[in-house]
Amino acid sequence: MRTHLFILLVAITLGACTHKPLHVTGCTTEAIPVDASTDGLQDNEYIKQLAPVKADLEREMNTPIGYAPEALWVCGPECPMLNWASDALWEAAKKVYDGRVDIAIVNMGGMRCSWPAGPITRGNVFELMPFDNRLVVLTLKGEDVLSLCESFAQYGGQGVAGMRVTIIDGCVADVQIGGKALNTKARYTVATSDYLSGGADHMDALARYVDLWNSDLLIRELYLEAVREQDTIRAAVDGRMTIQP
């Protein structure tokens, strides 16, 4: 009797676990606009609790930490914002890297806003660099630095410091690093972001580094420090990235 009961329980259990596979036979979608029409769905009690935190954050973000006499705008192949950002990264790298830092590279796509003339706030810096990118210093072969400049020629330039690049008719005509012509047989150290070290934004040459040193420092924090230290932010186009037809 016990044997029969056991077999019956096993059969019931196995039968309960078996089912036909499910298949989607159709679906419908509805677009829900994210605008004032959804205000009625908000949790007013939660918003009330969040209000003091929001006020503190806005106060912190709107606090001036520097001043720009003239606007810093973003445009290729060279512009004040790219020059300031690459110079600031270069100087920051020199402070923390135990060795020579030859050049710095920032990507135009990473500069997410311009700065108007007037007070520069913490919020302005967060808007410029909303990503948690970190400073790295790469060691590159000279031939890969040349390849990097060739990508500038193809895609319209990027932000550079410590070097001057001249591109004529789509070809790299001259590259100067530290006032000397690029030596394709030498090695150079490049301050940039961990994002670009993977070859992003068409900079494949950066991913061919010989060595990588990771500072673990957020570039956004380095920019905040640079604005506070400089107090008055000045940057201009100086011919470091020249592209001629």
Residue, then its C-alpha position, 0 to 999 in steps of 0.5 A: m500500500r505504501t509503495h502504491l501511495f509513493i508511486l502515486l505521489v511521484a506521478i502527481t508531482l511530475g505531472a504538476c511540473t510538466h507544462k507546455p512552453l509559452h509563446v508570445t502570440g501578440c502584443t500591444t504598446e502605448a506611448i506614455p509622454v514624459d511631460a506635464s501631462t504625467d504630473g498627476l502620477q507623481d508621488n507628492e509626499y515623496i517630493k515633499q520629503l526630497a525637497p530639502v535635499k534638492a534645495d541643498l544640492e541646487r545650492e551647492m551646484n550653483t555656487p561659483i568656484g571661478y570666473a570666465p571673462e569670455a565664453l568657452w565654446v566647443c567646436g572643431p577642430e580647435c576651440p577654447m573649451l577643448n584647449w582648456a580641458s586638455d591643458a587642465l588634464w595635462e597639468a593635473a597628470k603632471k602632478v600625480y604621475d611619477g614621470r614625464v607626461d608629454i601630451a594630453i588628449v581629450n575628445m570633443g564628444g566628451m565636452r558636453c556643454s560650453w561655458p558662458a562668460g561670467p561665474i563658473t559653478r560646480g554645476n557647470v563643471f558637472e554639465l561639462m563632464p557628467f561621466d565618471n571617467r578617470l585619468v590614465v597615463l598611457t605609454l605609446k609608440g611614436e608610430d601610434v601617436l602618428s596614427l592617432c594624428e591621422s585619425f584627427a585628420q579623418y574625423g576633424g580633430q580632438g583636444v590636445a595639449g603639449m603638441r601641435v598638429t598640422i593637417i593639410d588636404g586630409c593628410v598629417a603634414d607636421v606633428q610637434i611634441g615639446g617643440k620637436a618633430l614627432n619621432t616615430k621610433a620614440r615613445y611618448t606618455v599620454a594623459t587621457s581618460d580610461y574611456l579613450s584608452g579603449g580606443a573610443d571615438h575613433m582613437d584606436a591608436l590609444a588602445r595599442y598602448v605599451d603601458l597604462w597607469n591608472s590614477d583612479l582620479l575622476i577627471r571631473e574632480l580634477y576639472l573642479e580643482a583646476v577651476r578653483e585654482q585658476d579662479t579666472i578661466r582663460a582659454a583661446v585658440d592658439g593653432r595647436m590643431t590646424i586643419q587646412p583644406 
